[in-house]
């Protein structure tokens, strides 16, 4: 895995949290994820990557953090629509991160799929079986999130 590509996504994510929502992030120790066990995350924004690097980048978080992002976004919504709006916001957030990350990577030819958002407790992601999945956990004052990367 190219650390320059990983860092571009991490930096874009940290900057998006800070500038869009005034949320500061602290990264914690990365680890090799076991894709066979369950997870704690309730919403995942998924990006497929092709070109010089092939694989997946996933932004994973809890509904509470997504709802806080929605509150801080200034968007108008009905409380009954908050959960759906939060998922849509995570999708758009993931899209913004991907655009900023790709803009920062000048020496690679990369294409990124439109983001896909999956929600629900212990939802499943079909990870590529040939590459390891690295999880990079983060902390914020409103709860944790994680960036998972799996690509060649």
Backbone bond lengths (Angstrom), bond angles and torsions (degrees), N, CA, C in turn:
res aa  C-N    CA-C-N  psi(-1)  N-CA   C-N-CA  omega(-1)  CA-C   N-CA-C  phi
1 X - - - 1.451 - - 1.525 109.39 -
2 X 1.286 115.05 139.01 1.459 121.14 -179.27 1.531 109.16 -86.23
3 X 1.326 116.17 112.80 1.468 120.80 -176.94 1.530 111.26 -62.40
4 X 1.319 117.72 -27.81 1.461 121.12 178.34 1.534 110.72 -63.95
5 X 1.316 117.04 -39.33 1.463 121.12 178.31 1.524 109.98 -69.64
6 X 1.331 116.56 -45.27 1.474 120.66 178.26 1.524 109.74 -58.38
7 X 1.323 117.06 -48.13 1.466 120.87 -178.35 1.528 112.63 -62.25
8 X 1.326 117.20 -33.66 1.465 119.79 177.91 1.530 110.53 -62.63
9 X 1.326 117.37 -41.10 1.469 120.55 178.14 1.525 111.64 -70.01
10 X 1.332 116.34 -40.39 1.468 119.55 178.74 1.521 111.03 -63.57
11 X 1.319 116.65 -46.67 1.470 121.13 179.43 1.523 110.85 -62.49
12 X 1.329 116.89 -43.10 1.467 119.99 179.09 1.529 110.88 -62.90
13 X 1.322 117.40 -38.54 1.461 121.07 178.34 1.522 112.24 -66.71
14 X 1.314 116.23 -47.37 1.471 121.25 179.12 1.527 110.18 -60.13
15 X 1.330 116.47 -45.52 1.465 120.34 -179.97 1.530 112.06 -65.04
16 X 1.324 116.92 -38.84 1.463 119.97 179.15 1.527 110.72 -64.18
17 X 1.335 117.35 -43.85 1.465 119.68 176.87 1.531 110.47 -59.19
18 X 1.324 115.56 -44.78 1.474 120.02 -175.94 1.535 112.36 -68.01
19 X 1.332 116.43 -49.78 1.460 119.64 -172.57 1.521 113.96 -83.31
20 X 1.333 117.79 -28.94 1.461 119.87 -179.84 1.530 112.11 -86.09
21 X 1.354 116.12 -34.19 1.463 119.24 -171.12 1.534 113.82 -127.78
22 X 1.311 118.03 1.17 1.476 122.90 -176.52 1.526 111.34 55.84
23 X 1.322 116.10 39.71 1.464 122.19 178.79 1.525 108.13 -110.64
24 X 1.336 116.03 121.99 1.464 120.86 176.91 1.524 109.51 -87.12
25 X 1.326 115.29 143.58 1.465 122.26 -177.88 1.524 110.03 -120.77
26 X 1.320 115.23 144.22 1.458 121.67 173.46 1.513 107.65 -124.32
27 X 1.342 115.91 125.09 1.465 116.96 179.61 1.522 110.50 -84.05
28 X 1.311 114.68 148.71 1.454 122.93 178.15 1.526 108.76 -112.63
29 X 1.301 117.18 -177.92 1.469 122.66 -174.49 1.528 111.83 -66.07
30 X 1.350 118.03 122.58 1.472 120.58 175.64 1.529 110.26 -64.48
31 X 1.326 114.85 156.51 1.464 119.80 177.75 1.519 110.00 -149.07
32 X 1.315 115.26 159.99 1.460 122.38 176.50 1.526 107.44 -81.13
33 X 1.310 117.13 121.21 1.455 121.78 -175.04 1.523 110.87 -86.49
34 X 1.313 116.54 138.14 1.459 122.58 173.18 1.526 106.86 -90.65
35 X 1.330 117.30 108.53 1.464 121.01 -174.61 1.523 112.63 -74.28
36 X 1.322 117.46 -6.07 1.464 120.45 -178.65 1.521 113.27 -88.57
37 X 1.325 117.00 -11.83 1.469 118.74 -179.95 1.521 109.62 -103.79
38 X 1.306 116.30 161.75 1.458 121.81 -179.10 1.519 112.40 -69.09
39 X 1.309 115.69 178.48 1.457 121.13 -179.42 1.524 108.82 -142.58
40 X 1.318 115.54 170.95 1.458 122.59 -176.86 1.526 114.15 -96.84
41 X 1.313 118.54 -7.98 1.462 121.39 -167.93 1.519 111.91 -79.24
42 X 1.342 115.99 146.81 1.469 121.74 -177.92 1.525 113.27 -106.48
43 X 1.329 117.36 -21.24 1.470 121.73 179.11 1.529 108.38 -138.44
44 X 1.331 115.97 134.93 1.468 121.26 176.45 1.517 109.24 -129.83
45 X 1.341 116.31 127.70 1.460 122.91 171.54 1.518 107.17 -99.80
46 X 1.332 117.12 118.48 1.465 122.22 -170.13 1.521 110.51 -113.01
47 X 1.347 115.43 134.58 1.467 122.61 175.91 1.521 108.99 -123.85
48 X 1.322 117.11 129.19 1.455 121.70 171.35 1.517 108.72 -91.88
49 X 1.336 116.12 140.07 1.471 121.54 -179.35 1.519 109.01 -120.29
50 X 1.331 116.40 134.33 1.458 122.35 173.72 1.521 108.67 -131.84
51 X 1.306 115.94 170.49 1.460 121.48 -178.75 1.515 109.87 109.30
52 X 1.344 116.96 -136.69 1.461 120.98 -179.83 1.528 112.19 -62.88
53 X 1.316 117.79 -26.94 1.465 123.89 173.92 1.522 106.84 -121.59
54 X 1.320 115.93 141.79 1.461 120.53 179.80 1.514 108.74 -127.87
55 X 1.336 116.36 132.42 1.450 118.80 178.20 1.505 112.66 157.93
56 X 1.347 115.04 -146.85 1.457 121.79 -171.82 1.529 109.88 -141.20
57 X 1.343 116.13 141.71 1.461 123.04 169.28 1.528 105.98 -123.14
58 X 1.348 116.29 131.19 1.461 120.67 -177.01 1.530 109.52 -128.78
59 X 1.340 115.95 130.26 1.468 122.53 172.93 1.521 106.47 -102.15
60 X 1.356 116.60 120.30 1.458 121.58 -174.16 1.524 110.38 -121.28
61 X 1.325 116.30 136.03 1.447 120.22 -178.89 1.520 111.13 -154.20
62 X 1.319 115.20 173.77 1.460 122.46 177.34 1.518 109.87 -92.26
63 X 1.314 115.71 159.21 1.468 121.05 178.46 1.520 111.79 -59.77
64 X 1.334 117.65 -34.58 1.471 120.01 -178.95 1.522 111.74 -61.32
65 X 1.337 116.97 -43.52 1.461 120.14 178.39 1.526 110.05 -67.50
66 X 1.323 117.36 -42.42 1.465 120.50 178.58 1.534 110.63 -61.04
67 X 1.324 116.84 -40.29 1.466 120.10 179.13 1.533 110.64 -67.06
68 X 1.323 117.29 -37.76 1.468 120.73 177.19 1.535 109.79 -64.24
69 X 1.321 116.90 -41.12 1.464 120.84 176.32 1.530 110.03 -59.53
70 X 1.323 116.28 -42.60 1.463 120.78 179.16 1.526 110.58 -62.79
71 X 1.324 117.17 -44.61 1.459 121.36 178.30 1.521 111.34 -59.50
72 X 1.326 116.20 -41.75 1.467 120.90 -176.42 1.528 112.68 -80.14
73 X 1.329 117.42 -11.39 1.465 120.64 -177.65 1.520 112.95 -73.87
74 X 1.334 116.73 -22.24 1.452 119.83 -176.90 1.518 113.34 84.28
75 X 1.334 118.09 0.33 1.461 120.97 178.09 1.525 110.15 -69.55
76 X 1.305 115.20 144.13 1.462 120.75 176.22 1.527 108.80 -88.81
77 X 1.332 116.99 134.98 1.459 120.96 179.71 1.518 109.60 -158.73
78 X 1.293 115.10 156.74 1.458 121.94 173.87 1.523 107.95 -84.80
79 X 1.319 117.67 143.68 1.471 120.77 -178.65 1.529 111.56 -56.35
80 X 1.324 117.62 -34.63 1.468 121.27 179.00 1.537 111.62 -63.95
81 X 1.329 116.95 -23.08 1.467 121.80 -178.48 1.526 112.81 -98.61
82 X 1.329 118.04 2.64 1.466 121.50 -172.34 1.521 112.92 -60.29
83 X 1.321 118.30 -42.00 1.466 119.70 -177.63 1.530 111.14 -66.60
84 X 1.320 117.11 -44.92 1.471 120.21 178.29 1.530 110.73 -65.18
85 X 1.318 116.70 -42.43 1.471 120.32 178.49 1.528 111.20 -63.21
86 X 1.328 116.85 -36.65 1.472 121.02 177.69 1.522 110.65 -62.44
87 X 1.330 116.91 -43.36 1.473 120.09 178.13 1.531 110.79 -63.64
88 X 1.319 116.39 -42.01 1.464 119.98 178.55 1.527 111.00 -64.42
89 X 1.322 116.22 -37.96 1.464 120.40 177.80 1.529 110.50 -64.94
90 X 1.318 117.74 -41.19 1.471 120.66 177.31 1.523 109.98 -61.81
91 X 1.320 117.90 -38.91 1.464 121.06 177.46 1.526 110.67 -62.34
92 X 1.320 116.89 -47.44 1.471 120.46 179.69 1.524 111.34 -66.79
93 X 1.320 116.72 -39.66 1.466 122.32 176.27 1.532 109.96 -58.01
94 X 1.332 116.24 -45.90 1.465 121.78 178.68 1.526 110.36 -62.43
95 X 1.318 117.43 -39.49 1.458 122.01 178.34 1.530 111.22 -64.04
96 X 1.331 117.16 -42.63 1.471 121.70 178.61 1.528 110.08 -63.47
97 X 1.323 116.48 -43.93 1.465 120.63 178.44 1.516 110.41 -59.71
98 X 1.328 116.96 -44.98 1.470 119.49 -178.44 1.519 111.12 -62.64
99 X 1.330 117.53 -42.49 1.462 120.06 179.00 1.515 112.40 -62.94
100 X 1.324 116.66 -42.26 1.468 120.31 179.03 1.525 111.47 -68.54
101 X 1.325 117.30 -38.84 1.467 120.18 179.35 1.534 110.74 -65.29
102 X 1.311 116.29 -45.73 1.470 119.90 -179.29 1.520 110.64 -63.28
103 X 1.330 117.24 -38.38 1.471 120.47 177.96 1.519 111.94 -63.06
104 X 1.325 116.89 -29.59 1.466 121.28 -178.62 1.524 112.63 -81.10
105 X 1.322 117.33 -17.37 1.472 121.47 -177.45 1.523 107.74 -101.35
106 X 1.306 115.86 93.63 1.463 120.68 -174.45 1.535 113.62 -86.30
107 X 1.337 116.98 -26.18 1.458 119.97 -171.93 1.525 113.90 -95.38
108 X 1.314 118.35 9.15 1.462 122.51 179.48 1.523 109.28 -124.54
109 X 1.319 114.79 146.84 1.454 121.13 173.81 1.528 106.96 -96.96
110 X 1.339 116.83 103.32 1.458 121.86 -176.17 1.519 110.74 -126.88
111 X 1.315 115.23 142.43 1.457 122.00 171.03 1.518 106.94 -122.94
112 X 1.322 115.30 144.34 1.459 120.25 -179.07 1.516 108.57 -125.67
113 X 1.324 115.03 136.33 1.454 120.31 177.59 1.530 109.91 -71.58
114 X 1.321 117.18 158.49 1.468 118.27 171.12 1.531 108.58 -59.26
115 X 1.325 117.39 148.18 1.465 118.72 -177.28 1.527 111.89 -67.80
116 X 1.297 113.51 147.93 1.457 122.63 174.17 1.513 106.49 -119.66
117 X 1.320 117.67 132.48 1.454 120.79 179.29 1.521 108.78 -112.70
118 X 1.332 115.05 130.13 1.457 122.19 176.32 1.521 107.00 -118.15
119 X 1.329 116.35 136.80 1.462 120.34 179.98 1.521 109.93 -132.46
120 X 1.314 114.11 156.89 1.453 121.50 178.27 1.514 109.92 125.75
121 X 1.327 116.68 153.28 1.461 119.36 -179.63 1.533 111.19 -65.17
122 X 1.327 115.14 135.31 1.468 123.30 177.48 1.531 113.15 51.26
123 X 1.354 116.97 37.30 1.460 120.29 176.91 1.528 109.72 -61.79
124 X 1.307 116.63 156.95 1.455 121.35 -174.84 1.527 111.40 -104.60
125 X 1.321 115.01 140.99 1.460 122.61 173.44 1.519 106.71 -119.79
126 X 1.319 116.81 132.41 1.469 120.85 177.14 1.522 108.39 -86.07
127 X 1.323 115.17 92.77 1.468 120.94 -178.51 1.524 109.97 -76.27
128 X 1.338 118.00 146.99 1.459 119.43 171.78 1.536 109.34 -57.78
129 X 1.296 116.95 135.73 1.470 121.14 -174.80 1.534 112.96 -82.99
130 X 1.315 117.60 -14.13 1.466 120.50 -173.85 1.518 114.73 -93.52
131 X 1.332 118.07 -7.78 1.457 120.87 -178.05 1.527 109.35 -125.31
132 X 1.331 117.58 150.16 1.464 119.23 175.60 1.532 110.68 -73.43
133 X 1.329 116.37 157.08 1.461 122.12 175.93 1.524 107.29 -107.66
134 X 1.322 115.80 120.24 1.457 121.90 177.78 1.522 107.69 -101.25
135 X 1.323 116.53 127.67 1.461 122.40 177.96 1.524 108.82 -104.66
136 X 1.330 116.05 130.33 1.458 121.58 176.96 1.530 106.58 -118.10
137 X 1.345 117.10 103.15 1.467 120.34 -178.61 1.533 111.49 -81.67
138 X 1.322 114.93 149.31 1.461 122.56 177.63 1.519 109.23 -132.22
139 X 1.321 115.75 155.37 1.456 122.85 174.89 1.519 108.73 -118.87
140 X 1.327 115.84 143.91 1.458 122.36 170.64 1.527 107.25 -134.69
141 X 1.313 116.59 169.73 1.464 119.83 178.21 1.523 111.75 -68.19
142 X 1.347 118.02 -12.38 1.466 122.17 -178.89 1.522 112.95 -110.20
143 X 1.314 116.74 7.63 1.454 120.30 178.51 1.515 111.64 126.87
144 X 1.326 116.08 168.99 1.461 120.92 -176.24 1.526 112.38 -83.48
145 X 1.317 114.16 163.88 1.463 121.76 165.98 1.519 106.64 -146.94
146 X 1.318 115.65 170.52 1.463 119.68 -176.55 1.523 108.72 -142.36
147 X 1.324 115.47 143.95 1.450 122.04 172.82 1.521 105.90 -112.99
148 X 1.331 116.37 119.91 1.459 121.91 178.95 1.519 108.37 -109.83
149 X 1.325 115.53 130.94 1.464 120.44 -179.25 1.522 109.81 -124.38
150 X 1.313 114.88 139.04 1.453 121.11 179.77 1.524 106.94 -149.54
151 X 1.326 117.05 100.26 1.458 119.51 178.51 1.515 111.41 -160.36
152 X 1.328 113.78 164.70 1.459 122.25 178.46 1.502 108.41 -101.22
